[in-house]
Amino acid sequence: MGPHLVSARAVVLVEGISDQRAVEALARRRERDLEAEGVEVVPIGGAQAIRGSLERFGPHGLDLRLAGLCDLGEEGHFRRALERAGLGSRLTRDDMEDLGFFVCVADLEDELIRVLGPPRVEEIVESEGDLGSFRTLQKQPEWRGRETYEQLRRFMGSGGGRKIRYASLLVDALDLARVPRPLDGILAHV
């Protein structure tokens, strides 16, 4: 159990560390102190771990207030785990959102890139000294001619720790009036 989970009143279950960093960055920007509020953001290590996480933190475990974030491709894993945990049956996406579980179209990086727009994301990549690496990816035969937003998604997902490093940078660049709905939704739920 993490250092703060003993005193937690709510837990936000996310697939990985990059999602955790994004949620925590948005909380900071919204001037929320999650630790003081008793909210812990827990990277579960992939969607397949949602069932065990719900057993641990849900109604048959620590019985904490729950929220979660998953990629579109993992929606089924999350839906089935919520149903197995006794949190509903034949859940629709709206039902999942009522429970605090939000689905990102494609994934969180996709949501952030679409909201910010590729030109702004490229500025951030340049400010981090990674524009040369991004241009190299754009020249690769399999990525030449593709939309810039697709190239940026691939770029964020490649390279050791890049996705984790850019998660909070992209959130920090957001206009707070245009935060991706899933990211805003989980914070509003806890």
RAGILIN-V342170 format. One record per backbone hydrogen bond with DSSP energy under -0.5 kcal/mol. NH is the residue of the N-H (numbers start at 0). CO is the residue of the C=O. Records with the same first field share a line. If there is no record, write none. Layout:
NH: CO / CO
This chain:
5: 1
6: 3
7: 4
8: 37
9: 37
10: 64
11: 39
12: 10 / 66
13: 11 / 41
14: 68
19: 15
20: 16
21: 17
22: 18
23: 19
24: 20
25: 21
26: 22
27: 23
28: 24
29: 25
30: 27
31: 26
33: 31
36: 32
37: 33 / 34
38: 33
39: 9 / 37
41: 11 / 39
42: 40
43: 13 / 41
44: 14
45: 14
48: 45
49: 46
52: 48
53: 49
54: 50
55: 51
56: 52
57: 53
60: 57
61: 55
62: 57
63: 56
64: 8
66: 10
67: 99
68: 12
69: 101
71: 103 / 105
72: 105
73: 70
74: 71
77: 73
78: 74
79: 75
80: 76
81: 77
82: 78
83: 79
84: 80
85: 82
86: 81
95: 91
96: 92
97: 93
98: 94
99: 96
100: 95
101: 67 / 99
103: 69
106: 104
110: 106
111: 107
112: 108
113: 109
114: 110
115: 111
116: 112
119: 116
120: 116
121: 117
122: 118
123: 119
124: 120
125: 121
126: 122
127: 123
128: 125
129: 124
133: 129
134: 130
135: 131
136: 132
137: 133
138: 134
139: 135 / 136
142: 139
143: 139
145: 142
149: 146
150: 146
151: 147
152: 148
153: 149
154: 150
155: 151
156: 152
157: 153 / 154
161: 158
164: 160
165: 161
166: 162
167: 163
168: 164
169: 165
170: 166
171: 167
172: 168
173: 170
175: 173
177: 174
178: 175
183: 179
184: 180
185: 181
186: 182
187: 183
188: 184
189: 185
